Amino acid sequence: MTGTGTSAAPAERDFDIVVIGAGPSGLTAALSAAQAGYRTAVVAPGVNFADGRTTALLQASVDFLTALGVWDKLSPLSAPLMRMRMVDATGRLIRAPEVTFDSAELELEAFGYNLRNKDLNRVLEEAARAEPDVTFFETVASGFDFDGLSARITTADGQRITAKLCIAADGRNSLAREAAGIGVNRWSYPQVAVVMNLAHTQPHQDTSTEFHQTTGPFTLVPLQGRNSSLVCVETPEGAARLTAMERPVLERELERRAHSILGKMTVDGDVQSFPLSGLTAKSVSGPRLALIGETAHVFPPIGAQGLNLGLRDVQSLGKLLVEARTHDLDPGSADLLARYEADRRTDIASRTTAVDALNRSLLTDLLPVQAMRSAGLYLASRVGPLRRLLMREGIAPGKFPKPRLALPFRKGAA
Ligand SMILES: Cc1cc2nc3c(=O)[nH]c(=O)nc-3n(C[C@H](O)[C@H](O)[C@H](O)COP(=O)(O)OP(=O)(O)OC[C@H]3O[C@@H](n4cnc5c(N)ncnc54)[C@H](O)[C@@H]3O)c2cc1C
């Protein structure tokens, strides 16, 4: 444990930036702030090494983690996602054709890389601790006071920290956000994600496969070797049935749902359940405060978007902080925070809407919506420029120039 508070009434510690929370968003924000030359405090009760989930990091996130100097440690622990296949397993009247997106079409080695959260968190924590300008306070932040001049934080063990900017990365139930009076829109879905890791007898061939079920996606994402992670979105009753199954029964059921594409499956470790919900903060900034990651936005684990969006928050804020440092400006100024707010609004809104729409299109029994979804996937499977546009937008929104779509489609357009 770091932090120096040992007496009953410790002195106030002053930093340039204080980060609340040491999930992947908070740890990357601390790294980015310290590397920009800011004296940075991290207040968090500890890093989560028990998280059995995996995260698919898309290419833009990999580029960012490379710039932060941590990708060379994460890369040997990750598996490349070279192809993404979507299979309509709804059994409905109108079904979409199977579509495979191949990263080679974009001249990329992979769309991204999948790795275990415990590895991600460990490498990020080690990197943050190795930064001379980062001080860890292993406790919970319990009091917040924001005004035009500073952010003042009190910790559960009575320490007091001031900073010019507070970066709130304390997750979906953020106390920092609440203390600043920033409201949220919350919603829930009648679905639960059942999550586990699997060993299997057939190779995954670096292909992530998403079976669209009527209850939500059943997604197998490659891990190293003959291993994959599974996110199976189910009704609450269906999830309860799956999690109550004896392992051999569960393994047979999963192989059936996967159409045996990976052969015989063995569950590796715990089976976890996550009720699906969504949240959007009404603002991602307040006086002396910036919200990042799940403190600002939560949506269902579909299409590997959550942390990738969170890392774009960190990157956006990081660029503004570097600029402030270069010009010797206040890192928590109202002007900087207004620019952060403006920069993040569209990306967060568009990702939230897209993931919500995709999820709801699977759930609906309305034939017109099913037909639109099927037509969309049909076009993606047949029209090369559209397929490439969807792939580009999926991995790095707005980064690539938009191609001219030759629609209505010409012969040979694909
Ligand atoms: C099943 C599933 C699969 C997913 N797969 C992917 C994927 O493939 N790709 C992807 O991009 N995203 C994925 N996501 C989303 C991704 O997991 C989240 O976006 C990410 O974990 C959020 O990280 P965070 O650091 O913002 O928040 P969190 O990980 O929630 O971290 C918040 C931290 O704040 C700390 N904290 C809370 N309160 C306080 C306090 N008062 N003081 C100090 N510290 C506090 C907590 O201890 C915690 O460590 C998935 C999500 C789920 C549920």
The ligand as an SDF file (V2000), in Angstrom:
LIG
                    3D

 53 58  0  0  0  0  0  0  0  0999 V2000
  -19.7440   -9.6520  -19.8580 C   0  0  0  0  0  0  0  0  0  0  0  0
  -19.0290   -8.4080  -20.3230 C   0  0  0  0  0  0  0  0  0  0  0  0
  -18.1320   -8.4990  -21.3930 C   0  0  0  0  0  0  0  0  0  0  0  0
  -17.4970   -7.3540  -21.8450 C   0  0  0  0  0  0  0  0  0  0  0  0
  -16.6400   -7.4440  -22.9250 N   0  0  0  0  0  0  0  0  0  0  0  0
  -16.0700   -6.3290  -23.4200 C   0  0  0  0  0  0  0  0  0  0  0  0
  -15.2270   -6.3920  -24.5780 C   0  0  0  0  0  0  0  0  0  0  0  0
  -14.9800   -7.4580  -25.1490 O   0  0  0  0  0  0  0  0  0  0  0  0
  -14.6830   -5.2330  -25.0480 N   0  0  0  0  0  0  0  0  0  0  0  0
  -14.9410   -4.0300  -24.4400 C   0  0  0  0  0  0  0  0  0  0  0  0
  -14.4370   -3.0040  -24.9180 O   0  0  0  0  0  0  0  0  0  0  0  0
  -15.7130   -3.9410  -23.3370 N   0  0  0  0  0  0  0  0  0  0  0  0
  -16.2880   -5.0520  -22.8090 C   0  0  0  0  0  0  0  0  0  0  0  0
  -17.0800   -4.9720  -21.7040 N   0  0  0  0  0  0  0  0  0  0  0  0
  -17.2050   -3.6860  -21.0090 C   0  0  0  0  0  0  0  0  0  0  0  0
  -16.0150   -3.4800  -20.0730 C   0  0  0  0  0  0  0  0  0  0  0  0
  -15.8920   -4.6040  -19.2210 O   0  0  0  0  0  0  0  0  0  0  0  0
  -16.2180   -2.2130  -19.2350 C   0  0  0  0  0  0  0  0  0  0  0  0
  -16.3740   -1.1300  -20.1330 O   0  0  0  0  0  0  0  0  0  0  0  0
  -15.0190   -1.9390  -18.3510 C   0  0  0  0  0  0  0  0  0  0  0  0
  -14.7740   -2.9830  -17.4600 O   0  0  0  0  0  0  0  0  0  0  0  0
  -15.2900   -0.6850  -17.5410 C   0  0  0  0  0  0  0  0  0  0  0  0
  -14.1040   -0.3230  -16.8860 O   0  0  0  0  0  0  0  0  0  0  0  0
  -14.0700    0.9490  -15.9320 P   0  0  0  0  0  0  0  0  0  0  0  0
  -12.6590    1.0780  -15.4820 O   0  0  0  0  0  0  0  0  0  0  0  0
  -14.7110    2.1110  -16.5960 O   0  0  0  0  0  0  0  0  0  0  0  0
  -15.0350    0.5640  -14.7150 O   0  0  0  0  0  0  0  0  0  0  0  0
  -14.8620   -0.5730  -13.6080 P   0  0  0  0  0  0  0  0  0  0  0  0
  -14.0990   -1.7210  -14.1490 O   0  0  0  0  0  0  0  0  0  0  0  0
  -16.2230   -0.8120  -13.0600 O   0  0  0  0  0  0  0  0  0  0  0  0
  -13.9520    0.0990  -12.4970 O   0  0  0  0  0  0  0  0  0  0  0  0
  -14.4540    0.9590  -11.5050 C   0  0  0  0  0  0  0  0  0  0  0  0
  -13.4840    0.9260  -10.3360 C   0  0  0  0  0  0  0  0  0  0  0  0
  -13.8170    1.9540   -9.4190 O   0  0  0  0  0  0  0  0  0  0  0  0
  -13.6430    1.4660   -8.1110 C   0  0  0  0  0  0  0  0  0  0  0  0
  -14.4910    2.2850   -7.2180 N   0  0  0  0  0  0  0  0  0  0  0  0
  -15.8400    2.2800   -7.1100 C   0  0  0  0  0  0  0  0  0  0  0  0
  -16.2460    3.1960   -6.1990 N   0  0  0  0  0  0  0  0  0  0  0  0
  -15.1110    3.7950   -5.7290 C   0  0  0  0  0  0  0  0  0  0  0  0
  -14.8670    4.8260   -4.7820 C   0  0  0  0  0  0  0  0  0  0  0  0
  -15.8480    5.4530   -4.1240 N   0  0  0  0  0  0  0  0  0  0  0  0
  -13.5790    5.1870   -4.5410 N   0  0  0  0  0  0  0  0  0  0  0  0
  -12.5600    4.5970   -5.2130 C   0  0  0  0  0  0  0  0  0  0  0  0
  -12.7330    3.6190   -6.1220 N   0  0  0  0  0  0  0  0  0  0  0  0
  -13.9990    3.2190   -6.3910 C   0  0  0  0  0  0  0  0  0  0  0  0
  -14.0550   -0.0090   -8.1790 C   0  0  0  0  0  0  0  0  0  0  0  0
  -13.4670   -0.7370   -7.1480 O   0  0  0  0  0  0  0  0  0  0  0  0
  -13.5200   -0.3900   -9.5700 C   0  0  0  0  0  0  0  0  0  0  0  0
  -12.2220   -0.9180   -9.4940 O   0  0  0  0  0  0  0  0  0  0  0  0
  -17.7440   -6.1030  -21.2210 C   0  0  0  0  0  0  0  0  0  0  0  0
  -18.6410   -6.0220  -20.1350 C   0  0  0  0  0  0  0  0  0  0  0  0
  -19.2910   -7.1600  -19.6930 C   0  0  0  0  0  0  0  0  0  0  0  0
  -20.2790   -7.0460  -18.5520 C   0  0  0  0  0  0  0  0  0  0  0  0
  1  2  1  0
  2  3  1  0
  2 52  2  0
  3  4  2  0
  4  5  1  0
  4 50  1  0
  5  6  2  0
  6  7  1  0
  6 13  1  0
  7  8  2  0
  7  9  1  0
  9 10  1  0
 10 11  2  0
 10 12  1  0
 12 13  2  0
 13 14  1  0
 14 15  1  0
 14 50  1  0
 15 16  1  0
 16 17  1  0
 16 18  1  0
 18 19  1  0
 18 20  1  0
 20 21  1  0
 20 22  1  0
 22 23  1  0
 23 24  1  0
 24 25  2  0
 24 26  1  0
 24 27  1  0
 27 28  1  0
 28 29  2  0
 28 30  1  0
 28 31  1  0
 31 32  1  0
 32 33  1  0
 33 34  1  0
 33 48  1  0
 34 35  1  0
 35 36  1  0
 35 46  1  0
 36 37  1  0
 36 45  1  0
 37 38  2  0
 38 39  1  0
 39 40  1  0
 39 45  2  0
 40 41  1  0
 40 42  2  0
 42 43  1  0
 43 44  2  0
 44 45  1  0
 46 47  1  0
 46 48  1  0
 48 49  1  0
 50 51  2  0
 51 52  1  0
 52 53  1  0
M  END
$$$$
